[in-house]
Structures are given as structure tokens and as C-alpha cells.
């Protein structure tokens, strides 16, 4: 009787290949939390929407800029874009540009963000200078 058995090495290799494929998939819910944490210092408020359904493919973020403008952002593999001009509001007819990073998007939406980001960068450089680094 013949038994078709894979070697242990072959099985481990197949498992590693599957893991690489699964690990390369981004979960947009986790990405959205990271985006919020990165730029929270430079906006009035920002949070992942609790009213719009986020999935592994798409997440929604509410942001209020330093100028008091409110936006609903969509985060997908394509990047970030404005999908609404109020919290938790998606306008299906809105066709806005995708941005690769939240920094790029906020830079176009908010002069106050640009200023806060620049000030934070200067402060960090000053701290490094004072610590002799």
C-alpha cells in the first residue's frame, strides 16, 4: 500500500507560504487606529467611526481640523479620502482624490495641521539638540 506523505519540511514550507499571504493582508480597522494615533496631536479631534461599519477592507475616520471643519474619511488599500463633510456621513456622489498618507490628506485640508506638525517637528529637533544628540 502506498501512502502519499509530505515531508515535514515541505509541510512547514507550505505553512510559511500561507502565513506570508495572510500576514500581508492589512486590517483597515487596525490601520485606522494607527492613523488616528499618529496625528491626533495636530487636530481638534479624531476617532474611528463607531457608527459606520469598518471591515478588514475599509474603515471610516471622523476628523475635526484645527479650523473646526469636520470630515468623514475612508481608509482602504488605495489610501485615504474624504467621503463626507460631517461626522459619520458618507456622500456616495462625492468623488475625492485618494492620498497615500494621512499627512498628505491633512496637509491639503488644514493649514492648522501643517503649522502644528511643523511646530512638533521643531520641538523634537530642539529636544534632540539640548540632549546632545
N, C-alpha and C positions, 0 to 999 in steps of 0.2 A: 504494500500500500504506500502510495506516495503522498507526502504531506508538503504543502507549499507554505513554508515558513519564511518570514522575512528575518533577516539577521537583526540583532538588537541595534547595531549601528545604523542600519537602514531605517528602522522604526524611529530612532531618535532624530535622524536627519529629516524625515518626513514631518515629525512633530515640530521641529525648529522652523521648517519652511512655513507650516501653518501658523505658527506663532508670529513670525515676521509679518505675514499678511494681516493678521488680526491686530498686531501692535501698531501697524502703520495707520490704521483707521483712527481718525480723530473723533472724539466725542464732543460735539459742539457745546453741550451743557457745561463740560469742564473747561473748554476753551473760553466760553463766555465769562465764567467766574474769574479766570486768569486775566482776561481783558479788563474787567471791572477793577480788579486789584491793582493792575498796572497804572491806571490813570485816574483813580479816584481822588487823588490829591489835587488834581487840576480842574475839577468840575464841581458844581454845586452838589449834585447827587447823581448816582449811577447805580443801577442794580439790574440783575437778570429778572426779566418779567415773570411774575408769579401767575399772571392771568392768561398769557399766551403760552400755548404748549411748545415746549422745547423738546427736541429729539436728538439723536446722535448726529443727524444731518443738518439741523437748523436750530438756532437759539435766538431769542429776542432780548434785547437790552434796552432799558429806558435810561436816557441821559438828559440831564438839565445842565446846560452850559453856564459859564460864569455870567453870560449876558442874560440869563433867565429863559433862554429858548429851550423848549422840550422836544425831544426826538425819540422815536422808536427805531432801533437799529436791528437789522437782520444780520446774523453771522452764519455763514456757510463756508464750504471749502473754497468758494470763489472769492471770499473776503467779507468785508463789512459794507453795508449800505444803509441809507436812510429809507425806511419804508412807511414812516408816518411822522406827522408833526404834533403828536400828542403821545403821552404815555399809553402803552398797551393798544395802540391803534395802528392797524396795517391798512394802507390805502393800496388796493390791488392795481389801481391805474397809475400809480407813481412808478416812474422808470428812472431811477437814480443810478449813478455810477458806483461801481464796486471799488473799494480801497483795500489794498493788501494788508494794511495795518490800521489799528485804531488811532495811532499817532497821525497818520496821513489824513484820515477822515476828520478827526477833531481839529487838525490844523486848518482845514478848509471851512469848518463850521464856526470856529470860535477864536477870535483874536485873544480873548482872555485865557484860553487854554495855552495858546502859543506863549503868552507872557509868563504864565505860571510854570510852564515846562522850562522856559529859559532861565527863570529865577531859581528853580530847583537845581538845574544843572550848574549854575554859577555857585550856588551854596555848596554843592557837593565838591566842586573844584576848590573852593576856599577851604573847606574842611580837610581835603587832602593836602593842600599846601601847608596848613597850620600843623598837621601831623607829620610833616616832613616826608611825605610820600611822593 
